[in-house]
Amino acid sequence: MIAIKGFKHGLVIVFWGDSSNTPWPTRLRELEAKLSANPDFFKGGSIAFDVKATPLSEDDLRHSIALLQSYEVTLWAVLSEDEATRARVRALGLADRLTPPGPAPAPVPHQTHEDTPFPTATSSSTPATEAPPLPAHITPAEEGYIEGSDGLLVRRRVRSGQVLRHPGHVVVIGDVNPGAQLIAGSDIIVWGKLQGSAHAGALGDDRAVICALEMSPCFIRIADVTHIPQPSRRRSRHKAGSITMARIQDQEIVFVAWGGADRLLE
Amino acid sequence: MQEKVITITSGKGGVGKTTTTANVGSALALLGKKVVVLDGDIGLRNLDIVMGLENRIVYDIVDYVEGRCRLRQALIRDKRAPELYLLPTAQTRDKSAINPDQMIRVCDELRKEFDYIIIDSPAGIEQGFHNALAPADRVLVVTNPEVSSVRDADRVIGLVESHQKGPAQLIINRLIAERVKKQEMLSTQDIMDVLSTEIIGIVPEDEAILSSSNRGTPVVFNGKSPAAIAYRDIARRLIGEDVPLTLPQPASWWQRLFGKTG
């Protein structure tokens, strides 16, 4: 069995159960089924595996990386209870634990060659870009799981180029700037101005909703229904009283001003 | 720790990083500080041109890093201020000639002698940007009152935060008060709605900048042009003086009548 979990710095795919009777290629096919069912949820992301006690060979790891790559997903860490597997993971340049990415390491350490590579998107902005580490003054209680539920609570402004991806709900206390991206398996709630893009129900849940105090997104999606606001809607972003919920009704995204929401949620 | 290394960056090109570096560095030197301005744009050298010191370059930062000269030999003294120096960059190499660790080491050397090291970052968010960011104690992000430059500034402010170099401070460059009033240009408030970071200076659009860049004399060296005043105010804020931020105002009817602008 495979589970997708979110943590503060991205997604973890957990491979539960005894693997001795399930060969790794079979488990990868199970993962591929998940990836191909909801490619948009994963696309462009960085994920980690938690393989529990399953020992993986170097080939197993390489096949996993290749499979993810074909869905534009980067494997950055593999957690394992098996020391030999962890060594192979490190040998491939992957992390073997979920250390919160600190200040991104100097992209090109100690190289003086002429052909020093430019830092690539994956080396310089791996999970750090997905969810930048917290500024020192924010305590962990302010960002991370909402205890007892499946969600990511982020208490800051989400800036251009930053992506928050979580299999459960995503809640932002703060504005979501143009160029920022929220991707949630379930609902999205923005206590602030939503100007970036938001994809709720990205794992297929068409009952998911997107709520914002000010709804002026670049575009929003719920499950596989996309809505691109008309320019007139975007210009009216400074209008007061635009607390809005977006949901799917008859295969279309409809916007409901606050007050009508409880009626529609029934 | 005193904030000695100040990196000036923007994401987008052409917003005025180099002009800002030249003027803020010169203004700090005129306040009696010992200052070096460092061109971080390897391969697209132009801080030396804006400073008017191009013809005095013998060695550059890449020569120093690769051991062909001593640091002192690469530094060019600018005689217009008591203690102002330029560390030029190489014109014939590219960004990969130096890495962030080497940049940190160069700045550590300079820290021993200078009060302020002002780094002119290249545009973009690739290695040149990381080189300029690595040694920074303080980051100033330059933006114009225009949507795409604000979008890039937002991206850069986020990157500065994630490298634990934040919060970045903002310089709004080339603001035209008349056009803001007519709603043809983003206002300071529009910019703050998106970026919400501290503003350290607002520099009005000023024709004096163009001619001064072409002559190689930063505006702060002569005169009372609006941009010169704004840059001197930024320098005073950097050394900790409490200089209130003033929004550029549209010219009144009598200013227009007598041909004064700004």
Interface residues (C-beta under 8 A of the other chain):
Chain A: G102 P103 A104 A106 P107 V108 P109 H110 Q111 T112 E114 D115 T116 P117 F118 P119 S124 A128 T129 P132 P133 P135 A136 R157 R159 S160 G161 Q162 D175 N177 P178 G179 K193 Q195
Chain B: E66 K95 S96 A97 N99 P100 D101 Q102 E126 Q127 H130 A134 R151 D152 D154 R155 I157 G158 L159 E161 S162 H163 Q164 G166 P167 D193 V194 S196
